[in-house]
Amino acid sequence: MSYEDVLLAVRRISKFVIQTPVITSTTVNKITGREIFFKCENLQRTGSFKIRGALNSMISLKENQSLRGVTTHSSGNHGIAVAYAAKLNHLPCCVVLPKTTAEFKVKEIKSSGAEIVFCEPTQLARKEACEKVQKERDMVFIPPYDHLDVVAGQGTLGIEIMEQIEDLDAIIAPVSGGGLTSGITVGAKGIKENVKVYLAEPKGKDTEPSLRAGERLWPNPPQSLTSVADALTTQQLGQVTWPILKELAEKEVFTMTDEQIISAMKFTWERLKLVIEPAAAVGVAAILSDQLNRIPASVKRICIVLCGGNVDLDNLPW
């Protein structure tokens, strides 16, 4: 995938998405000894960055074929985004969700007119249920992360960050299947080749050993993690996203415990006055921890991607 693919995605989706704000905090700068910027995708349409990839993928498909409908599987945010994008494009939509998905996310998907099919909370169950929908209803699959059009759509966020923040040294973004981080990496490095992109993950994902070895070391079949960051439960990077991140992302990965994620989420709510979900708190947890010292002191200006703000207020993690 190239920087030009991301620029094409910008042209496709710009009229549908918000250029979300970047905020700073003197408190955070004092704590970290760095200049920290927060990119607020929690304020994006549908409550997360996912609308970028969903829209680019759907518009690209419509440019090349006639669609009878779209389907996907999701832990919530991608499903919300696909349902909303389908509504904008006047397409039928069916979303496969793990039966453990928070009720407010289910309601949000239904509010866009999409149908929902529930499945067991495993990667295999999600895949099988979605394939059944595709076959029975002749719908086209919009992948959560492992597709070039989805990655290019997420890459528009990398371009925005670089345009909004001058002289940026590094970006820290949460990683699950890798669509967000691989897209940001291509988009951001297309503007400034030496900007560093670091991954932040929940405990158990174990991305760093694979990046350092240059080969996939995760156990098979693919596993789902148990984490308070329910949007980051895919253990392995995708087949499309892995080569991009292997080549372009930094080898140091910030791995956060549930306790650190919850603490960072509370900090962001209380100090920054921003409602973020646990997945968005992983990068915040990284800069508030001793692991920040893994980033060279010369890297002063760092952007933290707050990937989403879809929170179940009836089941807060504290």
N, C-alpha and C positions, 0 to 999 in steps of 0.2 A: 504494500500500500504506500502511496506517495503523498507528499504535501499537497499536490494538486488535487487529489481526491478529497482532502479535507476542505480545500477552497471551494470545490464544487458543492460540498455539503453545506457550506456557509450560504451559498447562493440559494440552495433549495429550501433551507429551513429558517432563514433569518426573520422572515415576516411572521413566523409562528411562535418563536421563542423570545424570552426576555434576556437582555444583556444584564445578567445579575450583578449586583454591586460587589465591590471589594471593600472590606472594612479593616481598620487597624485598632490596636489597643496598646496604650502606653503601659498598662499593667503587664500584658504578655511580653512586650519588648523588654521590660525591666527584669522579669522572671527568667527569660531565655538569654538575654544578652545579644539578641539578634533583632532585625527588623522583620516582623511577622505580618503577613497579609492573609486575610481570610476571604476566599472566593465563595460567595453565598448561593450555591445552587440549591440550598434548602428553600430559597425564595423563587425557584424556577416553576414554570407551569407544571402541574401534576405533582409538585413537591420534591422533585429530584432531577438530576441530570439526564435521566433515562429518556426523556422526551426527544432529546437531540438525535440519538441513534435510531429510535423507533420511527421518527418522522423521515429521516434521510433514507432509511431502508424502504419504507412504504412508498415514498415519492419516486425513488429510483425504480421500484418494481412497476409502478403505474406508468412510468415513461417507456417501459419495454414490453409490457404485456397487459392483457385484460384480467382483472382480478374478480373472483367471485366472493372473496372474503379473506380474512387473515386470522391466524391463530398463533399462540405462543404459550410457553410455560414460564412461570415466574414465582419468586418468593414474595411478590407484591408490587414493588416499584416499577419494574419493567411491564408488568401486566397493566398497571394503571396508565402508563405511558402509551402502550400499544392500543388500549381501549380508547383513549383520548384521541390519538392520531387517527385511528379508524373512523371515529366520529367526524373529525375534520375532513376526512377524505371520503365520507359517505359510504363506508364499507362495513359489511357484517363482520363481527369479531367474536371469537371464542377464546377464553383464557383458561389454561390449566393451572390450578393453584394447589399447593400442598394443603392438606386439611388443617394444618396448624397455623395457617395464615391469619393474621389479626383481622377481626371483624370489620374494623374501620376501613381497611384496605379492600376488603370484599365489597363493601358498600360503595367505595369510590369507583371501583371498576364497573359495578352495575349502573352507577349514575351516568356513565357514558354510553349505556345501552348495550354493553357486551354481555354475552352469556358466559357462565363460569362452570367448569368441570373440576371437581375436587379429586385429588389422588393422595397416595401415601407420600410422606415427606422424604423421599429419596430421589437421587438423580435419575435412576433407572425408571422409577414409576412415572416421574414427570415426562420423560422422553417417550415412553410407551403410550401414555395417555394422549400426548400431543400428536403422535403419529397416527393414532386411531382417529382423532378429529380431522386431521389432514385428509386421510383416505376417505372417510365417510362423507365429508362435506366439501371436498375439493377446495380446501382453503390453503393459502400459502403461509408457510411458517416464517415468523419474524424472530430470529434468534435473540436471546438475551444479551449475548456478547460476542459469540464466535462467528462473526461475519464481517466482511470488509466494509459494507455499507453502514453497519452498526458502529464499527470502530471509527470510520470516517466522521460519522455524526457526532460521536463523543469527542472527536478531535477538535471540533469547533470550539470546545471549551478551552483547549490549550491555546488556540489563537487569541481568544478573548482575554485570557489571563495575561499573555505577553503584550497585548495592546493596551491593557489597563494599568500594568505595573512596569514602570521604567527600570531598566538595569536589574532585572530579576536574576538571582543566582540559582534558585532551586524551587522545585515544586514537590510537595508531599501529598500523595493521593491514596485513598483506600483501594485495596485490590481484592477482587473475588475471582471471577473468570478472566478478568484482564481487559475487558472492553474499554472501560474508562481510562485506565492507565496507559494502555497502548495507544489509544487515540490521542490523549493529551501529549504523550511523548512525541508522536509524529507532528502534531500541530505546533507544539511549542518549539521543537528543534528546527522546524521549517523557518522559524523567525530568528531564533538564536541557537546556533548549533551546540554551543557549549553549556546551555542551561541543563542543570542536573534534574532528573526525575527519580524520586525515591518512592518506594511502595510501603504502605502501612497495612498491616493485616492482623486478624485475631489469632490468638494462640492455637496451634494445631494445623495451620495452613502450610507452614514449612516451605516457603518459596525460596529463601536465601540459599539453601544447599543446592537446589537445582540451578539457580542463576550462576553460582560460583563454579559448579561443575560443567555448566554448558549443556546439560542434558536433563531430561525429565526423570526425577527421582521419586515422584509420588507413587504410593501403592495403587495397584489396580485390583478390582474395578474402581472407578472414581468414587470417592467418599464425600459425604456431606458432613460439615462440622457442626458441633453444638456450641453456639456462642450467643451472647446477648446481642451481638451485632448480626441480626437475623438476615440482613441483606448481603452478608459476606460469608455464606456458609458453603460455597463451592470451593473444594480444596484445591483442585488442579486448575492451572491456567489452560485456556483453550488451545486448540490446534492452530488457529489463526493468530491469536494474541501472543502465544508463547514465543515464536521466533522474533517478533517485534521487540518484546521486552528483554529477551535474552541478549539481543544486540545493543539496545539503546538505553535500557534502564540501569540505574546504579545497582551494584551488587549488594550493598547494605540494605537490608529490609528491616523495618521496625515492627516487631511482633509484640502485641499488647494483650494483657490478660483482661478478663471480664471486669475485674475490679478497677483496673486502670481506665478502661473504656467508660465505665459508669461515672467514675470520678471526673473525667474530662468532659463528659456530657453535662454533668451538673455544673461544672465550672463555666461552660459555654452559655448555659441558660442563665446562670446567676451573674456572671461578670460581663459577658458580651451581649446579653439580652437577646439571644438568638435561640429559637427552638430548632434543635437538630436531633436526628435519630442516632442510635448507637453507632451505626456504620460511619457516620460523619465524624464521630468523636475519636475514631482511631488515630487519625493524623494529629488531632489536638493532644491526645494522650502521648504521642511520640515526642512532641516538642516540650511537654511538661515533665518528661522523664529524663533520667540520666542518659538514655540512648541518643539524645540530641547531640551528645559529645562525639558520636560516630561521624557526624558531618563536620568536615574541616572548618576551623575557625574563620577561614577566609570566605566561607559561604555565609554572607551576612543577610541577604534579602531573600526570604523564603515565603512561598505561598502555600497555605494549607487549603485543600479543597474540601469544603463542607458539602458533601455529595447529596444530602437529602434531609428533609425535615418531616417525614411521615411517621408520626409518633402515636402510639396507642395510649391516650391519656388515662384510660382506665387501668392500664397495666404498666405503669412506669417502673423502671428497674431499680428504684431505690425506695 
